[in-house]
Amino acid sequence: MQKISAIILAGGRGQRMGEADKGLLLLQGRPLVRWVVERIAPQVDEVIVSANRNLERYREMGYAVLPDEMSGFPGPLAGLHRGMGNVTHPLWLSVPCDTPFLPADLVHRLYAALINDKAELAVACVAGQMQPAICLGYTYLREGLGHFLAAGGRRVGEWQSSLCRTVALFDETQSFCNLNTPADLDDFEAM
């Protein structure tokens, strides 16, 4: 397997969480981003966090923390673009900070799909539902992503549809739950 850098996307506005910095919200006493790091770090060779607020708190985890180069919370693609410019490996994995239960074989399965299908990008597909923020791709895609962003593009799926992409199929829906609202967080806190 080629070396892989993970880019954890924690730079959003958190609108559905009342503008809270989602990565730092607590689930069972630990920040959401910590749950994601603990799931992903053993599967990759490098971890980078894309964040736009509370940078020092994110840096306390011991990983590089990169704010977007574009202002105004332009979305996850801006964080991915910045991260791709700073990773040290030919492949990057993208995961959002609000998916604390990602599977232990996520990277293995995405990588297998990428290589087997000779694709540029592999996207997780869970029970028939695409998860565009959870994907594995090549660093050389950064230049094209920069052009897409410069032209005003912001939708992850739209950018991905312009690539040679494949999907990795997963059935474990709970492993891919995003905690988008206070109610989502409360539901899992009660478990």
C-alpha positions, -999 to +999 in steps of 0.1 A: +000+000+000+012+035-008+017+060+020-014+080+029-020+113+046-053+119+064-069+154+062-095+157+090-120+184+080-128+205+111-130+240+095-167+244+090-191+270+104-211+245+123-244+262+114-266+232+124-248+231+157-255+268+165-222+280+150-202+257+174-168+244+164-180+208+158-147+192+162-144+204+198-178+194+209-177+167+235-190+132+231-187+111+262-161+136+276-139+137+245-139+161+215-154+147+183-121+153+165-103+131+190-126+102+183-119+106+145-082+109+150-082+077+172-100+058+144-080+072+115-044+076+128-037+038+129-048+035+093-026+062+078+010+075+078+003+112+086-026+132+100-034+169+093-063+188+107-081+214+086-095+240+111-104+277+110-111+284+147-095+274+180-063+264+162-043+261+194-068+237+209-065+215+178-027+217+179-028+203+214-034+169+198+001+170+182-008+173+146-003+200+120-034+223+119-041+243+087-067+270+083-082+276+048-064+299+025-098+313+014-118+335+038-154+332+048-157+294+055-159+284+018-166+248+026-148+215+029-131+217-005-111+247+007-098+227+036-090+198+014-072+220-011-050+235+017-044+201+031-034+185-002-008+213-006+008+203+027+007+165+029+039+145+024+025+114+008+010+107-027-024+098-014-047+116+009-078+105+029-105+130+037-128+125+067-151+150+085-146+157+122-181+148+131-180+110+122-166+095+154-173+058+146-155+053+113-146+017+106-111+003+113-108-009+077-120+023+061-086+031+044-080-005+034-113-007+016-111+027-001-075+019-012-086-015-026-114+002-047-090+030-059-064+005-071-087-022-084-107+003-105-076+024-115-094+055-103-083+089-092-106+090-063-125+064-042-156+076-023-173+057+005-208+046-003-229+034+027-261+014+021-264+031-013-257+066-001-226+084-013-205+100+015-185+125-006-165+139+024-151+104+031-128+097+002-093+087-008-075+103-037-042+114-053-024+145-043-020+155-080-057+164-080-049+196-061-043+217-092-077+208-107-094+214-074-078+249-073-093+257-107-127+244-096-126+266-064-113+297-084-143+293-107-166+295-077-172+257-073-180+247-037-199+214-039-178+183-031-199+160-052-198+183-082-160+184-081-158+146-076-180+139-106-155+155-129-129+129-118-123+093-126-139+081-094-151+048-080-169+038-048-161+016-019-192-001-006-200-003+031-230-017+049-223-004+084-245+027+085-238+035+122-200+037+115-207+066+092-232+086+113-224+123+113-233+143+143-247+174+127-271+187+153-273+190+191-300+163+189-276+139+171-250+145+198-275+140+226-287+107+210-251+093+210-243+108+244-271+087+258-258+054+244 
